[in-house]
Amino acid sequence: MRIFIARLAGTAVFDPAGDRIGRVRDVVVAMRPNDPPRVHGLVVEVMPRRRVFLSITRVRGIEADAVVFTGTLNMRRFEKRAVETLVIGEMLDLAVEAGGERMTVLDVAMERTRTGEWLITKVAVRRAGRGLRRRGETLVVDWADVQGFAAVQGDQGAANLLAAFEETRPADLANALRHLPDKRRAEVAAALDDERLADVLEELPERDQIGILSKLDGDRAADVLGAMDPDDAADLLQDLPPAQAEAMLARMKPDEADPVRRLLTYPENTAGGMMTSEPIVMPPHATIAEALAELRRQDLTPAVAAVVYVTRPPAETPTGKFLGVAHFQRLLREPPSSLLGGAIDTSIDPIRPELPLRQVTYYLATYNLVAAPVVDENGRLVGAVTVDDVLDHLLPEDWREHDGQPPEGETTGHAGPEVRGGG
């Protein structure tokens, strides 16, 4: 059975009882000088965003939409050994030679031999386009007929790797980037558009954010910062030297830099320092139907989309006089033609920007809220604190670096606690 590996990305992994335990993120192989690479196993992402190693000897079946394993699954965090290569992360998009021609790797295929081991046997490559043709011919050739996988390449590209992760959430792509070599990570970041890269950066630890941003040219870095949520951009800039942060802000568009500058004036662990400056703000004369249409925007997180903040004009923060909030559930119960002003919950008192993190946490917990309005001394809405903002500040600063698990007592590699898969 021949399996093209890029098509495995995102495939669900099940134990024999039918319980899904994660998704395939990559395939681990060992390169050999004179023989096809031997497949060691799969990198499987289990909740919460933790990458573990599944030996190929434990894989009982591979289908188009499922991988089934048997025996035990090692639950220690995966760390690639020096002799290993990640197929999707490191081999796709390589420039190689086949039949004396320069080609680009689109995919590689693995097959099971009569002895039961899995080997990389085929390579899908694309010739360079010629004349008016935008794309060259695609070929599938034997591994032995391809040269160049061991070469260090200056510009590998990232189109086929990104195609393998096209349907993944930004957090999943961010997790994949964290496990790539620095050079490959920079290539992938350069290939992403500004909006997608901004979403991915928001899910990375601060040092990885800074590392990626520092490899972009100044204008591109400013564009990516402008595409980030202002509160995330402010958090990132706070970790830079003041002169470098100011240089970044100066390159940003004024309408994108201004809300970030305002957020930077507040201490980090206060309502002002963690709030978003772009909640959903509408006037009281808007209709319920118009408010629900705003809540349906695809770019909103669930916490932001839970509340409409009702104010006098202007609607951009800092707004006109804050009037109250209209909760999503209340809007669903009202006639679509009713005015938003009639659905305001006046029992929720706003909080001030200087309120410390601990008190913000108690406030949300006391009133069972997922978001709270932040209002200045002049009664203007300046932003909103959401529960995900609070969690991000309550967790340790390096929580994203530990795959959602506490680091205490943790070791790395392929050995450690196991989960029985059955069979």
C-alpha positions in Angstrom: 0.0 0.0 0.0 1.4 3.4 -1.0 0.6 6.4 1.1 1.4 10.0 0.2 2.4 11.7 3.4 1.2 15.3 2.9 -2.3 13.9 2.6 -2.0 12.4 6.1 -1.7 15.9 7.7 -4.7 16.4 10.0 -5.9 12.8 9.7 -7.7 11.6 12.9 -5.9 8.9 15.0 -8.1 6.3 16.7 -7.5 3.5 19.1 -9.2 0.1 18.2 -12.1 1.0 20.5 -13.0 3.9 18.2 -11.9 6.7 20.5 -10.2 9.5 18.8 -6.9 10.5 20.5 -5.5 13.1 18.2 -4.5 14.0 14.7 -1.4 13.3 12.5 0.9 16.3 12.1 4.0 14.8 10.5 5.9 11.6 9.7 9.3 10.9 11.2 11.9 9.2 9.0 15.6 8.4 9.3 17.7 9.3 6.3 20.2 6.7 5.1 23.2 7.2 2.7 22.5 4.5 0.1 19.0 3.3 1.0 15.5 4.8 1.1 14.6 6.5 4.4 13.1 4.3 7.0 9.8 5.5 8.6 10.1 5.6 12.4 6.6 6.8 13.2 4.0 9.6 13.3 3.9 12.8 15.1 0.4 12.9 16.6 -1.1 16.0 18.2 -3.2 15.2 21.3 -5.1 17.6 23.5 -4.1 20.2 24.5 -1.9 20.9 21.5 0.7 18.3 22.7 2.8 16.5 20.1 3.7 12.9 20.9 5.4 10.1 19.0 3.5 7.1 17.7 5.8 4.3 16.5 5.0 3.0 13.1 5.1 -0.5 14.6 1.9 0.4 16.6 0.0 1.5 13.5 -2.6 -1.1 12.6 -4.2 0.6 9.7 -4.1 3.8 7.6 -7.1 4.9 5.7 -8.1 8.1 3.9 -9.7 9.6 7.0 -8.4 7.6 9.9 -5.2 6.1 11.4 -5.8 3.2 13.9 -3.1 2.2 16.4 -2.8 -0.7 18.8 -0.7 -1.4 21.9 0.5 1.6 23.8 1.0 5.3 22.9 3.9 7.2 24.4 2.5 10.4 26.0 5.8 12.2 26.5 6.3 15.3 24.5 8.0 14.5 21.1 11.5 15.7 20.5 13.1 15.1 17.1 16.4 13.3 17.4 19.5 14.5 15.4 19.2 11.5 13.0 15.6 12.1 12.2 13.8 14.2 9.6 10.2 15.5 9.5 8.7 14.8 6.1 6.1 17.6 6.0 8.1 20.1 8.0 11.5 19.6 6.3 11.2 17.7 3.0 8.3 19.4 1.1 9.3 22.3 -1.2 12.9 21.2 -1.5 14.6 21.8 -4.8 16.0 18.5 -6.1 17.2 16.9 -9.3 15.6 14.0 -11.1 16.6 12.8 -14.5 19.1 15.7 -14.7 16.3 18.3 -14.3 15.7 20.8 -11.4 12.4 20.0 -9.7 10.4 20.9 -6.6 9.2 18.3 -4.1 5.4 18.2 -3.8 5.0 15.1 -1.7 6.7 11.8 -0.8 5.1 8.4 -0.5 5.8 5.6 2.0 5.2 1.9 1.4 5.3 -1.2 3.6 7.8 -3.9 2.6 7.4 -7.6 2.9 9.4 -7.6 6.1 6.9 -5.2 7.7 9.0 -2.0 7.8 7.9 1.2 6.1 10.2 3.0 3.7 10.0 6.2 1.6 9.8 4.9 -1.9 8.4 7.5 -4.2 8.7 11.3 -4.6 6.1 13.6 -6.3 7.9 16.4 -8.0 7.1 19.3 -10.3 9.2 20.5 -13.2 9.8 24.2 -13.6 7.1 25.9 -15.8 8.2 26.8 -19.3 6.9 29.4 -21.7 3.4 30.6 -21.0 2.7 27.6 -18.7 2.3 28.7 -15.1 3.0 25.3 -13.7 5.3 22.5 -14.9 4.5 18.9 -15.3 4.0 16.8 -12.1 5.8 13.4 -11.9 6.1 10.6 -9.5 9.6 9.1 -9.5 11.5 6.5 -7.5 13.4 7.7 -4.4 16.6 6.4 -5.9 16.3 8.6 -8.9 16.2 11.9 -6.9 19.2 13.8 -5.6 19.4 16.7 -3.3 17.5 15.8 -0.1 20.7 16.0 2.0 21.7 19.4 0.6 21.4 22.6 2.7 19.3 25.0 0.7 19.2 28.8 1.0 15.6 29.3 0.0 13.4 26.2 0.3 10.0 27.8 -0.1 6.9 26.7 1.8 4.0 26.4 -0.6 3.5 22.7 -0.2 4.0 22.6 3.5 1.4 25.4 3.9 -1.0 23.4 1.6 -0.7 20.5 4.1 -1.8 22.9 6.9 -4.3 24.9 4.9 -7.4 23.8 6.9 -5.8 24.0 10.4 -6.5 26.6 13.0 -3.8 29.3 13.6 -3.0 27.7 17.0 -2.2 24.3 15.2 -0.1 26.0 12.6 1.7 27.9 15.3 2.4 24.7 17.1 3.8 23.2 13.9 6.1 26.2 13.4 7.5 25.8 17.0 8.8 22.4 16.1 10.6 23.4 12.9 14.2 24.5 12.6 14.8 28.2 12.7 15.6 28.4 8.9 12.4 26.5 8.0 10.3 28.5 10.4 11.5 31.8 8.8 10.7 30.4 5.3 7.1 29.4 6.3 6.5 32.8 8.0 7.7 34.6 4.9 5.3 32.6 2.7 2.2 33.4 4.9 0.1 36.4 4.0 -0.1 39.2 6.7 -3.5 38.2 8.1 -2.6 34.5 8.5 0.9 35.3 9.9 -0.7 37.7 12.4 -3.1 35.0 13.6 -0.3 32.5 14.0 2.0 35.0 15.9 -0.8 35.6 18.4 -0.6 31.9 19.3 3.2 31.7 19.7 5.3 32.3 22.8 6.8 35.8 23.0 10.4 34.7 22.1 9.2 32.9 19.0 7.1 36.0 18.0 10.1 38.2 18.3 12.3 35.7 16.5 10.0 35.6 13.5 9.3 39.3 13.5 13.0 40.1 13.6 13.6 38.2 10.4 11.0 40.2 8.4 11.9 43.5 6.8 10.7 46.6 8.6 7.7 47.4 6.5 6.5 43.7 6.4 6.9 43.5 10.2 4.8 46.7 10.6 2.1 45.3 8.3 1.9 42.1 10.3 1.7 44.0 13.6 -1.1 46.1 12.1 -3.0 42.9 11.2 -2.8 41.6 14.8 -5.3 42.4 17.4 -4.1 45.6 19.1 -3.8 44.0 22.6 -1.7 41.1 21.2 0.5 43.6 19.2 0.9 45.7 22.4 1.9 42.6 24.4 4.5 41.8 21.8 5.9 45.3 21.6 6.2 45.4 25.4 8.8 42.6 25.1 11.0 44.6 22.7 13.5 47.3 23.7 11.7 50.7 23.8 13.6 52.1 20.8 12.8 49.1 18.6 9.2 49.1 19.7 8.9 52.8 18.8 10.5 52.2 15.4 7.9 49.5 14.7 5.1 51.8 15.7 6.4 54.5 13.5 6.3 52.2 10.5 2.7 51.2 11.2 -0.3 53.0 9.7 -1.5 55.7 12.1 -5.0 54.2 12.5 -3.4 50.8 13.4 -0.7 52.2 15.6 -2.9 54.6 17.7 -4.9 51.9 19.5 -1.7 50.0 20.2 -0.1 53.2 21.7 -3.1 53.7 23.9 -2.8 50.1 25.3 0.9 50.6 26.0 0.1 53.4 28.4 -1.6 50.9 30.8 0.3 48.6 33.2 0.4 45.0 31.8 -1.6 43.3 34.5 -4.5 45.7 34.6 -7.8 45.8 32.8 -6.4 48.4 30.5 -3.2 46.4 29.8 -5.1 43.2 28.8 -8.2 44.5 27.1 -9.1 44.5 23.4 -9.7 48.0 22.0 -11.9 46.6 19.2 -15.0 45.1 20.8 -18.4 45.3 18.9 -19.7 48.8 19.5 -23.1 49.9 18.2 -25.5 52.9 18.9 -28.8 52.4 20.7 -30.8 53.1 17.6 -29.4 50.1 15.7 -31.7 47.1 15.3 -31.4 43.7 16.8 -31.0 42.3 13.3 -28.0 44.6 12.7 -26.4 43.6 16.0 -26.8 39.9 15.2 -25.2 40.5 11.8 -22.2 42.0 13.5 -21.9 39.0 15.8 -21.9 36.6 12.9 -18.5 38.0 11.6 -16.1 35.2 11.0 -13.1 37.0 12.4 -14.5 37.4 15.9 -13.6 35.1 18.8 -16.5 33.5 20.8 -15.7 35.7 23.8 -15.8 39.0 21.7 -18.9 37.9 19.9 -20.8 37.2 23.1 -21.5 40.9 23.8 -22.5 44.1 22.0 -21.4 47.3 23.7 -23.9 50.1 23.3 -22.6 53.7 23.3 -23.3 57.1 21.9 -21.2 58.0 18.8 -18.4 57.7 17.9 -18.4 53.9 17.8 -14.5 53.6 17.7 -12.8 53.4 21.1 -12.6 55.7 23.0 -16.3 56.0 22.2 -19.0 58.4 23.2 -20.9 57.9 26.5 -21.2 54.2 27.5 -24.8 53.1 27.9 -24.6 49.4 28.6 -24.2 45.9 27.2 -26.5 43.6 25.1 -25.8 39.9 25.6 -25.9 37.5 22.6 -28.6 35.3 24.3 -30.8 38.3 25.0 -30.5 39.4 21.3 -31.7 36.0 20.2 -34.9 36.3 22.2 -35.8 39.8 20.8 -37.7 40.6 17.6 -35.2 41.4 14.8 -36.8 44.8 14.2 -36.5 45.9 17.8 -34.0 48.6 18.7 -30.8 47.6 20.5 -31.3 50.2 23.2 -34.3 48.2 24.5 -32.1 45.1 25.0 -29.4 46.7 27.2 -28.5 45.0 30.5 -28.0 47.9 32.9 -27.1 45.6 35.9 -23.6 45.2 34.7 -21.3 47.9 36.0 -18.2 48.7 33.8 -14.7 48.4 35.2 -11.9 50.9 35.1 -8.7 50.5 33.1 -6.5 50.6 36.3 -8.4 47.6 37.9 -5.7 44.9 38.7 -5.8 41.4 37.2 -6.9 39.7 40.4 -9.9 42.0 40.8 -10.8 41.6 37.1 -10.8 37.8 37.6 -13.1 38.0 40.6 -15.4 40.3 38.7 -15.9 37.9 35.8 -16.3 34.9 38.1 -18.7 36.7 40.4 -21.1 37.7 37.6 -20.5 34.6 35.3 -19.3 36.8 32.5 -17.1 36.0 29.5 -16.4 39.7 28.8 -16.6 43.0 30.6 -16.7 46.7 29.5 -13.8 48.9 30.4 -14.8 52.6 30.8 -12.6 55.6 31.5 -13.2 58.5 34.0 -15.2 60.3 31.3 -17.7 57.5 30.9 -16.3 56.5 27.5 -15.8 52.8 26.5 -12.1 52.3 25.9 -12.2 48.5 25.5 -13.4 45.1 26.8 -11.7 42.4 28.8 -12.5 38.9 27.7 -12.0 35.7 29.6 -9.4 34.5 27.2 -7.4 37.7 27.9 -7.6 36.9 31.7 -6.5 33.3 31.2 -3.6 34.4 29.1 -2.3 36.6 32.0 -3.1 34.1 34.8 -1.1 31.3 33.2 2.7 31.3 33.4 4.4 33.4 30.8 5.9 30.4 29.1 2.7 28.3 29.1 2.7 28.0 25.3 6.1 26.4 25.3 4.9 23.4 27.3 2.2 22.1 25.0 -0.5 22.9 27.5 1.1 20.8 30.3 3.0 21.9 33.4 6.7 21.6 32.9 7.5 20.2 36.4 9.1 16.8 36.2 8.8 16.5 32.5 11.4 14.8 30.3 11.6 14.7 26.6 12.1 12.1 23.9 10.2 8.9 22.9 10.3 7.2 26.3 7.9 7.8 29.1 4.2 7.3 30.3 2.0 5.4 27.9 -1.7 5.2 27.1 -2.9 1.8 26.1 -4.6 1.7 22.7 -6.1 -1.7 23.1 -6.1 -4.5 20.5 
